[in-house]
Amino acid sequence: MAIEALISWNAPAHIYVEKKSDWFWAVGIITLAIAAVCFIFGEIITGIFVIVAAVALVIHAANPPHNVRYEINDRGIALDDVLYPFLSLDSFWIPHNETPPRVLIKSRKLLMPIIVIYIDEVDPESVREVLLKYIAETEHHEPALKKLLEWIGF
């Protein structure tokens, strides 16, 4: 039996902020300072890890996000090929003052308590109506760490 999408759309995986050269210089200077402190205190492996981690973060932050296909069907919420069954989700919330619009979904999973899904191509009210058939609507807020990383430019 085929699963039919109740609603679907494409949106970026995360918000992309164009980085200027000053941002890269700041990350480089901070990374080298932390690595230098590690090397001075004899923590060679930690210093190397800091440099490798910073390079990985800069490469990730420099690339624009890929578009994800979001789909809500009668089994759950699908992000590309990953299905989050409604049985593993507690509730959702669509903040009215956020741009771009997004859906915050509270999961029962310990390592991923809040799933943030951006809504670009569809009306948030139609997403709300579909989700209300399967899970409860409860006010949620984005994690502070996610907001901090967006503010820094990641």
C-alpha positions as CSV (number, residue, x, y, z in Angstrom):
1,M,0.0,0.0,0.0
2,A,1.5,3.3,-1.1
3,I,1.8,6.1,1.4
4,E,0.2,9.3,0.1
5,A,1.6,12.7,1.1
6,L,-1.0,14.9,2.9
7,I,1.2,18.0,2.3
8,S,4.7,18.4,1.1
9,W,7.2,21.2,0.3
10,N,10.9,22.0,-0.2
11,A,12.8,24.2,2.1
12,P,16.5,24.7,3.1
13,A,17.8,22.5,5.9
14,H,18.9,25.6,7.9
15,I,19.1,29.3,7.5
16,Y,22.2,30.4,5.6
17,V,24.0,33.7,6.4
18,E,26.5,34.9,3.8
19,K,30.0,35.1,5.5
20,K,32.3,38.0,4.9
21,S,36.1,37.7,5.2
22,D,36.0,39.3,8.6
23,W,34.0,36.3,9.9
24,F,36.6,33.9,8.6
25,W,39.4,36.0,10.1
26,A,37.7,36.1,13.5
27,V,37.2,32.3,13.5
28,G,40.8,31.8,12.5
29,I,42.2,34.1,15.2
30,I,40.1,32.6,17.9
31,T,41.0,29.1,16.8
32,L,44.7,29.8,16.8
33,A,44.5,31.5,20.2
34,I,42.8,28.5,21.7
35,A,45.2,26.0,20.0
36,A,48.2,28.1,21.2
37,V,47.0,27.9,24.8
38,C,46.5,24.2,24.5
39,F,50.0,23.8,23.1
40,I,51.5,26.0,25.8
41,F,49.9,23.7,28.5
42,G,51.2,20.6,26.8
43,E,47.8,19.5,25.5
44,I,49.0,18.7,21.9
45,I,46.1,16.4,21.0
46,T,43.5,18.9,22.2
47,G,45.2,21.7,20.3
48,I,45.1,19.6,17.1
49,F,41.5,18.7,17.7
50,V,40.6,22.4,18.1
51,I,42.2,23.2,14.7
52,V,40.6,20.2,12.9
53,A,37.2,21.0,14.5
54,A,37.4,24.7,13.4
55,V,38.3,23.8,9.9
56,A,35.3,21.4,9.7
57,L,33.0,24.1,11.1
58,V,34.3,26.7,8.6
59,I,33.8,24.4,5.7
60,H,30.3,23.5,6.8
61,A,29.4,27.2,7.5
62,A,30.8,28.4,4.1
63,N,28.5,26.1,2.1
64,P,24.9,27.0,1.5
65,P,22.3,24.5,2.8
66,H,20.8,21.9,0.6
67,N,17.0,21.9,0.0
68,V,15.2,19.2,1.9
69,R,11.9,17.7,0.8
70,Y,9.5,17.7,3.7
71,E,6.4,15.6,3.7
72,I,3.6,14.9,6.2
73,N,1.8,11.6,5.5
74,D,-0.5,9.4,7.6
75,R,2.5,7.7,9.2
76,G,4.6,10.7,10.2
77,I,6.8,13.5,9.0
78,A,9.4,12.7,6.4
79,L,12.6,14.7,5.8
80,D,14.0,13.4,2.5
81,D,14.3,9.7,3.3
82,V,14.1,9.9,7.1
83,L,10.7,9.2,8.6
84,Y,9.8,10.5,12.1
85,P,6.7,8.4,13.0
86,F,3.9,10.2,14.9
87,L,4.4,7.7,17.7
88,S,7.8,9.2,18.4
89,L,6.6,12.8,18.4
90,D,4.9,14.5,21.3
91,S,3.7,17.9,20.0
92,F,4.3,20.8,17.6
93,W,4.3,24.6,17.5
94,I,4.3,27.1,14.7
95,P,5.7,30.4,16.0
96,H,3.8,33.3,14.5
97,N,6.6,35.9,14.8
98,E,9.4,34.0,13.2
99,T,10.8,34.7,9.7
100,P,11.1,32.4,7.8
101,P,8.1,30.5,9.1
102,R,9.0,27.2,10.9
103,V,7.5,24.3,12.7
104,L,9.0,23.2,16.0
105,I,8.3,19.5,16.7
106,K,8.9,18.0,20.2
107,S,10.3,14.5,19.8
108,R,10.5,11.8,22.4
109,K,14.1,11.1,21.4
110,L,16.6,12.1,24.0
111,L,19.3,13.3,21.6
112,M,16.9,15.3,19.3
113,P,14.3,16.8,21.5
114,I,13.2,19.7,19.2
115,I,13.1,19.3,15.4
116,V,13.1,22.6,13.5
117,I,11.5,22.5,10.0
118,Y,11.3,25.5,7.8
119,I,8.2,26.2,5.8
120,D,8.8,28.0,2.5
121,E,6.4,27.0,-0.2
122,V,3.2,26.2,1.8
123,D,0.9,28.1,4.1
124,P,1.8,27.5,7.8
125,E,-1.9,27.3,8.7
126,S,-2.4,24.3,6.3
127,V,0.6,22.6,7.9
128,R,-1.0,23.3,11.3
129,E,-4.3,21.8,10.2
130,V,-2.7,18.6,9.0
131,L,-0.5,18.2,12.1
132,L,-3.5,18.7,14.5
133,K,-5.0,15.5,13.2
134,Y,-2.1,13.5,14.5
135,I,-0.3,15.3,17.3
136,A,-1.0,18.0,19.9
137,E,-0.2,21.6,19.6
138,T,1.8,22.9,22.5
139,E,4.0,26.0,22.7
140,H,7.7,25.3,22.2
141,H,10.8,27.5,21.8
142,E,13.9,26.9,19.8
143,P,16.9,25.7,21.8
144,A,19.1,28.5,23.0
145,L,22.2,26.9,21.5
146,K,20.6,26.9,18.0
147,K,19.7,30.6,18.3
148,L,23.3,31.3,19.5
149,L,24.8,29.4,16.6
150,E,22.5,31.3,14.1
151,W,23.6,34.6,15.7
152,I,27.3,33.7,15.4
153,G,26.7,32.8,11.7
154,F,26.7,29.0,11.8
